[in-house]
């Protein structure tokens, strides 16, 4: 069996079908025509497996979906207009009025909003749970619990969840396990080998890698595919073919990019750990990060994204630090070639657990720049931080 670094160069393309051209072409399409009534009716009966109408996908879309399903080890994949669109489509496909959802308390902020503002209005109950609960998740499950949603490591605070233990407990009660796998990518975590039923990616981030598109991917088991694919299609949130093409192109360099992100991220994290003004490093590769032993067991590597907790500092001091950064830009998202830095407060995003920290939290996304240049930029930032109290 091919290693994943080889697989990302080969899957989702077929030069023999495209005049020997290495990359799949970009198909821009809304209307698709058919030569006969028989051909039209055949495509209509199975629109998700045929080029039938632009909203259901084109050969460009299908190439990306094929690549992601093979990389993750799932049955099939579904491309969506954004990562949040992928989350929404998955939850709406699996949950009905009166159902119960278990959502990890460290989830991506907009995922919480889907629960609180959309699912609640539809009569779907959400219970947020401690990300470190492990097999104890079974105690929170009721007769109507249909989905356990995981995100490992967690947004902002990077707790690593015990996915095999959670999956075993959930499956015993008949629930489906969903994972947001955007941080690890298929190269650093094989979700279906750990018992996950559906893996979601914000392909906007590491998969595409260049901060120039919005895209989500859902990879499913055979048992969950039809329901999720139908709901995703009916929501109408189809990705554009150019974005699918760019994501496929990004996949081809994912291995070398991710290795560089990991290397630079660890270099920065180790440098930061030695600073007196840094209280904690929230990086799964560090022993004091919750779930570090699980990360060592289940993951094959790290990406670049991590957070730090500062010693107590004023908001004015943090702003002085961040406002003057030259190599790190302030902005949301991550996974591109450029370095990003962001102040964040997890406290409003927790209900099942309480976020306690010595001081402010800052999330860093080391890009592909030279690590020494990034450290020099941070050094100047800390000088501004300490001058301002």
C-alpha positions in Angstrom: 0.0 0.0 0.0 1.3 3.5 -0.9 2.5 5.8 1.8 0.4 8.9 2.2 3.2 11.2 0.9 3.0 9.2 -2.3 -0.7 8.9 -2.4 -1.2 12.7 -2.3 0.6 13.0 -5.6 -1.3 10.2 -7.3 -4.9 10.1 -6.1 -7.7 12.2 -7.6 -6.2 12.4 -11.1 -6.2 10.3 -14.3 -4.0 11.8 -17.1 -5.1 9.0 -19.5 -8.6 10.4 -19.4 -7.5 13.9 -20.0 -5.2 13.8 -23.1 -2.2 13.0 -20.8 -2.6 16.3 -18.9 -1.2 15.8 -15.3 -3.9 17.7 -13.4 -7.7 17.3 -13.8 -9.2 20.2 -15.8 -11.5 22.8 -14.3 -15.1 22.2 -15.4 -17.3 25.3 -15.1 -20.9 24.1 -15.3 -24.4 24.7 -14.4 -26.4 23.0 -17.2 -25.4 19.6 -18.4 -27.1 18.3 -21.5 -28.1 14.8 -22.5 -28.5 13.2 -26.0 -31.5 11.1 -25.1 -34.4 10.8 -22.7 -32.9 7.5 -21.5 -29.6 9.2 -20.7 -31.3 12.1 -18.9 -33.5 9.8 -16.8 -30.5 7.5 -15.9 -28.5 10.6 -14.6 -31.5 11.9 -12.7 -31.9 8.6 -10.8 -28.4 8.9 -9.4 -27.3 12.6 -9.5 -24.5 12.1 -7.0 -22.7 9.6 -9.1 -23.2 11.3 -12.5 -22.4 14.6 -14.1 -26.0 15.7 -13.9 -26.2 19.4 -12.8 -23.5 21.8 -11.7 -24.7 22.0 -8.1 -24.2 18.2 -7.6 -20.6 18.4 -8.8 -18.4 18.3 -11.9 -15.4 16.0 -12.7 -13.3 18.6 -10.9 -15.4 18.2 -7.7 -15.4 14.4 -8.0 -11.6 14.3 -8.4 -11.1 16.2 -5.1 -13.7 14.0 -3.3 -12.0 10.9 -4.6 -8.6 12.1 -3.4 -9.9 13.0 0.1 -11.8 9.8 0.6 -8.7 7.8 -0.3 -6.4 9.9 1.9 -8.6 9.6 5.0 -9.5 5.9 4.5 -13.2 6.6 4.3 -15.9 5.4 1.9 -16.6 8.6 0.0 -16.1 12.4 0.4 -18.4 15.4 -0.2 -17.1 18.8 -1.1 -18.9 21.8 0.5 -18.6 25.6 0.1 -16.9 26.0 3.5 -15.8 24.2 6.6 -18.8 25.5 8.5 -21.0 24.5 5.6 -19.6 20.9 6.0 -20.3 21.0 9.8 -23.9 22.3 9.2 -24.7 19.8 6.5 -23.4 16.9 8.6 -25.4 17.8 11.7 -28.6 18.5 9.8 -28.3 15.2 8.0 -27.9 13.2 11.2 -30.2 15.0 13.7 -34.0 15.4 13.8 -36.3 17.2 16.1 -36.2 15.6 19.6 -32.7 14.2 19.1 -29.7 14.9 21.4 -26.2 16.0 20.4 -23.1 15.7 22.5 -20.7 18.5 21.5 -17.2 18.9 22.7 -16.8 22.1 24.9 -13.5 23.1 23.1 -15.2 23.2 19.7 -14.6 25.9 17.0 -16.7 28.9 18.0 -19.1 28.9 15.0 -19.8 25.2 15.6 -21.2 26.2 19.0 -23.3 28.9 17.4 -24.8 26.2 15.1 -25.9 24.3 18.2 -27.2 27.3 20.1 -28.8 29.3 17.3 -29.9 26.7 14.7 -30.2 23.3 16.2 -32.0 24.6 19.3 -34.5 26.3 17.1 -35.2 23.0 15.4 -35.8 21.3 18.7 -32.5 19.5 18.9 -30.9 19.4 22.3 -27.1 19.9 22.7 -25.0 19.0 25.8 -21.5 20.3 25.8 -19.0 18.0 27.4 -15.4 18.1 28.8 -13.0 17.3 25.9 -11.0 15.0 28.3 -14.0 12.9 29.2 -12.9 9.8 27.2 -15.0 6.7 27.8 -17.0 8.7 30.4 -18.9 10.1 27.4 -21.2 7.1 27.8 -22.6 8.5 31.0 -23.9 11.5 29.2 -25.7 9.6 26.5 -29.4 9.1 26.5 -31.9 7.1 24.5 -32.1 10.0 21.9 -28.4 10.7 21.6 -27.6 10.4 17.9 -24.3 12.2 17.5 -21.1 12.7 19.4 -19.1 15.6 17.9 -15.3 15.7 18.5 -12.6 18.1 17.6 -9.1 16.9 18.4 -7.1 18.9 19.3 -9.6 21.6 20.4 -9.8 25.1 19.0 -7.7 27.6 20.8 -6.8 25.4 23.8 -5.6 22.2 22.0 -6.9 19.4 24.2 -6.4 16.0 22.5 -9.4 13.7 22.8 -9.4 9.9 23.3 -11.2 9.1 20.1 -11.1 5.3 20.3 -12.6 5.4 23.8 -15.3 7.9 22.8 -16.1 6.0 19.7 -16.5 2.7 21.5 -18.9 4.3 24.1 -20.9 6.1 21.4 -21.2 3.1 19.2 -22.4 0.9 22.1 -25.4 3.4 22.4 -25.9 3.6 18.6 -24.6 7.1 18.1 -22.5 8.4 15.2 -19.0 9.9 15.9 -18.1 13.0 14.0 -14.6 14.6 14.0 -13.3 18.0 13.0 -9.9 16.8 11.7 -8.7 20.2 10.2 -5.7 20.6 12.5 -4.1 17.2 11.9 -5.1 16.7 8.2 -5.2 13.2 6.8 -1.4 13.0 7.0 -1.2 13.1 10.8 -4.4 11.3 11.8 -6.3 8.4 10.3 -9.8 9.0 11.8 -11.6 5.9 10.5 -8.9 3.6 12.1 -9.9 5.1 15.4 -13.6 4.5 15.1 -14.7 7.9 13.7 -17.7 7.7 11.4 -17.5 11.1 9.7 -14.4 13.3 9.3 -14.8 17.0 8.5 -12.1 19.4 7.2 -12.0 23.1 6.7 -10.1 22.7 3.4 -9.7 26.5 3.5 -6.8 25.8 5.9 -3.9 23.3 5.5 -5.4 21.3 2.6 -5.6 24.3 0.3 -2.7 26.0 2.0 -2.6 29.4 0.3 -5.3 31.6 2.1 -7.2 32.1 -1.1 -10.3 29.9 -1.0 -13.3 28.8 1.1 -14.0 25.0 1.1 -15.1 22.2 3.3 -14.8 18.4 3.0 -16.9 15.7 4.6 -15.6 12.1 4.5 -18.0 9.4 5.5 -18.4 5.7 6.1 -20.6 3.8 3.7 -23.5 3.7 6.2 -23.5 7.5 6.6 -22.8 8.7 3.0 -26.2 8.7 1.4 -27.9 10.7 4.1 -25.1 13.3 4.4 -24.7 13.6 0.6 -28.4 14.2 0.1 -28.6 16.9 2.8 -25.5 18.6 1.6 -26.9 18.8 -2.0 -30.2 20.1 -0.9 -28.6 22.9 1.1 -27.2 24.2 -2.1 -23.8 25.1 -0.7 -21.8 23.7 -3.6 -18.1 24.7 -4.0 -16.9 26.4 -7.2 -14.8 24.3 -9.5 -11.8 26.7 -9.3 -11.7 26.3 -5.5 -11.8 22.5 -5.9 -9.0 22.7 -8.4 -6.9 24.9 -6.1 -7.5 22.5 -3.2 -6.4 19.6 -5.3 -3.3 21.5 -6.2 -2.7 22.3 -2.5 -3.0 18.6 -1.7 0.0 17.8 -3.9 2.3 19.8 -1.6 0.6 19.1 1.7 3.3 16.7 2.9 6.2 19.1 2.5 4.2 22.1 3.7 3.0 20.3 6.8 6.5 19.1 7.7 7.7 22.7 7.5 4.8 24.0 9.6 5.5 21.4 12.2 9.2 22.1 12.3 8.8 25.9 12.6 5.9 25.6 15.1 8.0 23.4 17.4 11.0 25.7 17.1 8.9 28.6 18.1 7.1 26.7 20.9 10.4 25.6 22.4 11.8 29.1 22.3 8.6 30.5 23.9 8.6 27.9 26.6 11.9 29.3 28.0 10.5 32.8 28.4 9.6 34.1 31.8 6.7 36.0 30.4 5.1 32.8 29.0 3.1 30.8 31.5 2.1 27.8 29.3 2.5 26.3 25.9 -0.7 24.7 24.5 0.8 22.4 21.9 -0.1 18.6 21.7 3.6 17.7 21.4 4.3 19.2 24.8 3.9 17.0 27.9 1.8 19.6 29.8 -0.8 19.9 27.0 -3.9 17.9 28.0 -4.0 14.7 26.1 -0.3 14.7 25.1 -0.1 10.9 25.7 -3.1 10.4 23.4 -1.4 12.6 20.7 1.7 10.4 20.9 -0.5 7.2 20.6 -2.9 8.3 17.8 -1.1 11.0 15.7 1.8 10.7 13.4 2.9 14.3 13.7 1.7 17.9 14.4 0.7 20.8 12.2 2.0 24.3 13.1 -1.0 25.8 15.0 -0.7 26.2 18.8 -1.4 28.7 21.6 0.4 30.2 24.4 -0.8 31.6 27.8 1.1 34.7 28.9 1.8 35.6 32.5 -0.8 38.3 33.6 -0.6 41.3 31.4 -3.0 44.2 30.6 -5.0 44.4 27.4 -3.0 47.5 26.6 0.3 45.6 26.8 -1.1 42.7 24.6 -2.3 45.2 22.0 1.1 46.9 22.0 2.8 43.6 21.4 0.5 42.5 18.5 0.0 45.9 16.8 3.7 46.2 16.0 4.3 42.7 14.5 5.9 42.7 11.1 6.1 39.0 10.1 3.0 37.8 12.0 -0.2 39.3 10.6 -3.4 39.5 12.7 -6.3 37.6 11.1 -8.6 34.7 11.4 -8.2 31.3 9.9 -4.8 29.5 9.5 -3.1 26.9 7.4 -1.7 29.3 4.7 1.9 30.1 3.9 1.9 33.3 5.9 2.2 33.5 9.7 -0.7 34.7 11.8 -1.2 35.7 15.4 -4.4 36.3 17.3 -5.5 37.2 20.8 -8.3 35.1 22.1 -10.4 34.5 25.2 -11.8 31.0 25.5 -14.0 31.8 28.6 -17.2 32.8 26.7 -16.8 29.7 24.6 -17.0 27.2 27.6 -20.1 26.0 29.4 -19.2 22.4 30.5 -15.7 23.3 31.7 -14.2 26.5 33.1 -11.2 28.0 31.3 -8.7 29.1 33.9 -5.5 30.8 32.8 -2.7 32.8 34.3 -3.0 35.5 31.7 -4.1 36.2 28.1 -4.1 33.6 25.5 -2.5 34.1 22.1 -2.8 31.7 19.2 0.0 31.4 16.7 0.1 30.0 13.2 3.7 29.8 12.0 3.8 29.9 8.3 6.6 29.0 5.8 8.9 31.9 6.7 12.3 31.4 8.2 11.9 30.4 11.9 14.7 32.8 12.9 12.9 35.8 11.4 9.7 34.8 13.2 11.5 34.5 16.5 13.0 37.9 16.0 9.6 39.4 15.3 8.2 37.8 18.5 11.2 39.0 20.5 10.4 42.6 19.5 6.8 42.0 20.4 7.7 40.8 23.9 9.8 43.9 24.3 6.7 46.0 23.6 4.6 43.8 25.8 6.9 44.3 28.8 7.3 48.0 28.3 3.6 48.5 28.5 3.0 46.4 31.6 
